[in-house]
Amino acid sequence: MVSVIVLTKNEENDILRCLNSVLWSDDVHVLDSGSMDRTIELAQKFGAKISFNTFTSFGQQRNFALDNLEIKHNWVLFLDADEVATANFREAILSAIDKADDQVAGFYCCWKMMYEGKWLKHCDTFPKWQFRLMRVGMARFKDVGHGQKEDKVEGRIEYIKVPYLHYSMSKGWSEWYDRHNRYSTLEAKVRLHKPPFKIIFAGHGSVRNPALKAWLSRIPGWPVLRFCHAYFYNFGFLEGVPGLIYCINIAIVEFMTQVKMREIRKSMYEEEPSLNIERWKQGRHCDDKLLGVYKKCE
């Protein structure tokens, strides 16, 4: 069987839908980071095991869960409260685990972005892969931008191609904007570290996509191009008004990220112009400087 870990903070609108989708697991954990609504009350009524840890980042929170929760099974599925494990997804992961040999550390999973009852397949560039199902003790997580990716993997990672559901806009656009305002700050810090150009041709998306974002964010008018890519090139217009709304908003987030990158560059130049001009000329700026820590650039 599979243990399930759900990360929460003020998720009363979504938590029961998520937990009801994992009734097939006999080991469901809710790791909360300070909910002020009915999240814990609802999770307790469901019968989930409740734990608490202050949220620092997604990677840190998942590693805390691996290190501190009493996980019953050898396999762990990580979900967020606005995600749903469908019956087909459940069957796919159980089948994958059953067939996995000892060298399989885990599986990349993909989601269907849902908005107003519609799957935004084209707008959200399906499939997007995240490391969500893992064998305990064979991998860790590290932070990348506002999210996380796999780290210290002891074995290989395979793919589960049956998607779960993601209701990212379930709390409304005001909450979505608040959340992505924070995310864009983190993304700006990461994208300022320009990776070698050749990395954008890497075979794996978890390596290629962050590098691609860092380079594309330097293009004037990139937010407009991002909208055109999602709405026209990827046929997002086929998804009607929900698709249009989503494409406009992801372009806005890209604009926010670009503006914050500009602000950070400007503030760094004003603080230490001679050092920073030389670093930028060499393309060797480290995002560690953004945290006030100097380290030698790789």
Secondary structure, 3 states (H helix, E strand, C coil): CEEEEEEECCCCCCHHHHHHCCCCCCCEEEEECCCCCCHHHHHHHHCCEEEECCCCCHHHHHHHHHHHCCCCCCEEEEEECCEECCHHHHHHHHHHHHHCCCCEEEEEEEEEEEECCEECCCCCCCCCEEEEEEECCCCEEEEECCEEEEECCCCEEEEEEEEEEECCCCCCHHHHHHHHHHHHHHHHHHHCCCCCHHHHHCCCHHHHHHHHHHHHCCCCCHHHHHHHHHHHHCCHHHHHHHHHHHHHHHHHHHHHHHHHHHHHHHHHHHHCHHHHHHHHHHCCCCHHHHHCCCCCCC
